[in-house]
Amino acid sequence: MRIVVTAGPTREAIDPVRFISNRSSGKMGYALAAVAVERGHDVTLISGPVCIEPPAGARVVGVLTAEDMLAAVRQAVPACDALIMAAAVADWRPKRAAPCKIKKNGADLVLELEPAPDVLRGVLDLKGDRVFVGFAAETGDPLTEAGRKLREKGLDLIVANDVSASDAGFEADTNRVSILAASGDREDLPLMSKRDVAARIIDRLEALRAARRPR
């Protein structure tokens, strides 16, 4: 398959020095890209700023903002068979980025925010028979929110995890996830390495794609 994987955070500028972002390390997305390459798939890895080396054999596209990621995904998806959106795209961005560093003068600073582009919604028109996989990094009740995203964003699979756990989610080397399918089934995985989680996700992706190929 030709697989596009997104990974890492995005950054939205407040001024030339500061930005809004999140704690995503990119480890889950990079593990997915590595497993896919090892299985012989053609992988394009669209990555926000991270501090880890990309897997050998993956084609890497670096991006910074949610707008950048949307543009890169839209460019890559038409030539792919599957999209795995593992990136933690910023939900909000400042309405206006200051052109110069904002000075600390003792007064309160108020930032006016607006929604950042939703990458998955922005590429739904390109889905066709491609397999789309999303992630729901949540706190409290990740399954409810994952179910909503699965339906509203036209996904085939969504991977839900509680990022408030110290041993799973952002920055950790392990993860504990549930994989929800559009067909209605759900697979709950125990705590395991992100590499092992990636292998299980790629298993499901390969099975879905195989089922869609003409006999």
N, C-alpha and C positions, 0 to 999 in steps of 0.2 A: 504494500500500500504506500501511497504518498500521504504522509501524516504531517499536519501542522500542529505544533505544540507551543502554547504560550506559557511564560514562566516569570516569576519575580514580581516586584511591585512596579507601580508607576509613580512618577513625581509630578506635582503641580506647583509651579513657582508662586511664591509670595512676593519675593524680590530676587535680585541676582544671587543672594546668599542663602535664603531660606526657602523651604518647600513643604508641602503637605504630602505625606506618604503613609506607609504602614510597615508592619514588621515582617513581611514576607521575605524569606531568604532565597527563594527560588529552588530549594532542594527538591520539592515534590515534582515540579515541572521538569527539572533537569534529570531526575531519575526516570521519568516517563520517556524523555527523549533518548536516554541511554539504553533503556530496555528495548525500545522500538528499533534503534539502530542495530543492536545486537541480533535482533530477529530478522534483519535483512530489509527493513522498511526504509524508504527514502524520507528523511526527516528534515523539516524546516523548523528551527527553534527560534521563536520570536520572544526576546527577553528584555525585560526591564533591567535596571542597574542592580547587579548582584556581585558577590565576591567569590564566586566559584567558577571553576573551569568548565566550559561546555564539553559534552562528550565528543570524542573524535568521531568523525563521520557525519555529524549533523551540520547542516547549513544554518548559520547563525545570523539573525537580523536583530541588531540592537535598537531599542526604542527608549524613550524617556517618559512621555506623557500618555494619557489615555487616548488623546487624539492621534498621536503617533502610532499607538498600538492598533487602533481601529484601521488606520490607513494601511498598515503593514499586513494585517489579517485579511482585509478586503483584497489586497493585491495577491496574496498567497492562496486563498481558498479556492478560486476557480480551477486551479491545477491540482487540487488535492482530493483524496478519497475520504479523509477524516480530519476533524478539528478537535483538539483537546485544549480547552480553555482553563489551564491551571494557574494563570496569572491572577494576582490580587490587584485588580485595577481600581484605582482611586475612585470613590463614589462622588467626591466633591472636589471642586477646584475654586480658587479665588476668582471673583468676577473680573478683577483687574489686578495684574501683577505690577508692582511698583518698578519703575525703570532703574531706580537707584536703591542702595541699601537703606532700609527704614531705620532711622536712628532711635536709640533708646533714650527717651527724654523724661521718663517718670510718669507720663500720661498713659491711660489705658489705650490699647490698640484693638480696634474692632475690625474683623475681617468679614466681608460680605462674600458668601459662598454661593455657587450654583452647581447643579448636577454636572458631573463629568460625563462624557459619552459612554453609553452602555455598549461595549464591544459586541456581545452576543446579539443583542437586538439589532445592531448595526450591520450584521451579516446574515440575518435570517433569510433575506431575499436570495441569497446565494446557496442555500442549503441543498435543494434538490434531493438526490438520494444519498448524499453524504452523511456519514455518521458524525453527530455533534455530541461532545461530552463536556459537561460543565462541572464546576466545583462550587460548593456552598460552605464557606468558612464562616461559621456562626458561633454564637455563645448561647447557652441556655437550652434551646430546643432546635437543634439544627435540622431535624427531619421535617418539621412543618414548613420551614422556609425553603428547604431543598425541594419539597414537593411542589410548592408554588412556582419556584424557578423552573423546575422541570416542565411544567405545563405551559407557563407563560412565555418561555423562551424557546419552545419547540425542540427540546433536547431529546436525545435517545437515551442517554445516561446522565446521572448527576452523582457526584461524590460528595457526601456530607460529612463534615467533621466539626467537633467542638474545639475551637482554638483557645478556649480558656484553660484547657488541661495543660499541665506543665510538660507532659511527656508526648504530646501530640500537637500537630498543627504548626504554627509559625516557628521557625528557627530550630525546631527539634529534628533529630535524625530518625525518629519513629512517628508513626501515625496510627490512629484508630478511626476507621471510617465505615460508613454505610454507603453502598452503591444502590441507587434507585433507578429503575428502568421505566421507560414509557409504557412498557407492557404491563406494569403493575408489580413486578416482583422486586424484592429487596434482599440484598446480601449484606449482613453485618460482619465485618472483619475484626478480629481481635487486634490488640497492639502488636505491631510488627514494623520492620524497617520500611522506610519509604520506598526502597528498592523493591521489596516484596509486594508492597501495595501497588506499585507501578506495574509489576508483572501481572497482578490480578486484573487491573484495569485494562491492560493491553490484551489479556485473554478475552475479556468481554467484548472489546472493540473488534478483535479479529473474528469472533463468532458472529457478531452482528453484520459485519461486512460480508462474510462468507455466505450468510443467509440471503443477502440481497443480490448476489451474483446470479446471472442467468444459468440455469442448469444445462 
